[in-house]
Amino acid sequence: MNLVRIQKLDLKVSQIEKQVGTITDLLSNNSIIQNAIQENELKKKMLEDLNSEIKSQEVELDKLLLKIQYAENSLYKGSISNPKELQEIQVEIVSLKHASTLMENKLLGLMASSEQTNHELIDCSEKLTMLQNESSITKTSLAGKKAQLLGETEILSQERNVLSNSISREEYQKYQDLKQQKKGIAITSFSDGACDSCGNTLTPAIQQKAKTSNVLVQCPSCGRILYSET
C-alpha cells in the first residue's frame, strides 16, 4: 500500500523538520557569547574609569606636594619672622601632609583595583575568544548537519510526490484528513485480531477485507486506515 510508505515518509520528514528547527535555534542562540561580550565591555569600562581616577588623583597629589614644598620653603628660608605666621605655616604643613597621606593611600588602593581589574579583563577576553572559537566550530558542524538533513528531506519529498501521484485523489484526501485528525498517524496495522493503535477488536470480516480489498478499510473505533503487515 503506497499510503503506508507515504505515512512513513511523512513521519520521517516531520522528525527531520524538528531536528532542523532545533539546529536553527542553536545557530541563532548567541546568548552565552553576548553575555561574555557584555562582561568584557563592563571590565573595560571599569578599568578605564579606574585609570582616569588614578590620573586625576595623581594630578591632585602633585598639587598638594607642591603646596607642602612651598610651605616648607617659606618656613625654613627664614623670610618669615613673625611667630604667629610661623605657627600657622607649621599647622598648614601638618594638615597638608595628613591630606597627602590620605590621598596616597587612596591612590594605592585605586592602583591595586586597576591591576586586579586588568587581570580580570584579560581573563574575560581569553574566555570570550575561547567561546567564539568554540561557537564557530560548533556552528560550522551544525550548519553542515542542517544542510545534510535538508538534503534528506528533499529526497524524501521527491519520493513522496511520486507515490502521491499514484494514489486516487479520494484516497489521498482521506489520508490527509486523518493525518490532521490523528496527529500524523492516519494508517495503522493490526495484529492478533485487534487494531494496533487503539486496541479495538476487529471482526474477521474487517480483517479479511483490510488484507484483500482494494478500497480503504477503517478501524470502526479510531477511524484509522487499516493495513496488514502479513
VENKAPE-V269106 format. One line per field, one symbol per residue. phi: phi as a letter, one per 20 degrees, with the letter a starting at -180 (. if undefined). Layout:
# VENKAPE-V269106
phi = ???
This chain:
# VENKAPE-V269106
phi = .ffffffffffffffffffffffffffeedfffffffffffffgfffffffffffffffffffffffffffffffefnfddfgffffffffffffffffffffffffffffffffffffffffffffffffffffffffffffffffffffffffffffffffffedffffffgffffgffdlndeccecblmbffednffdfgfffffffdfeefddffeenffebded
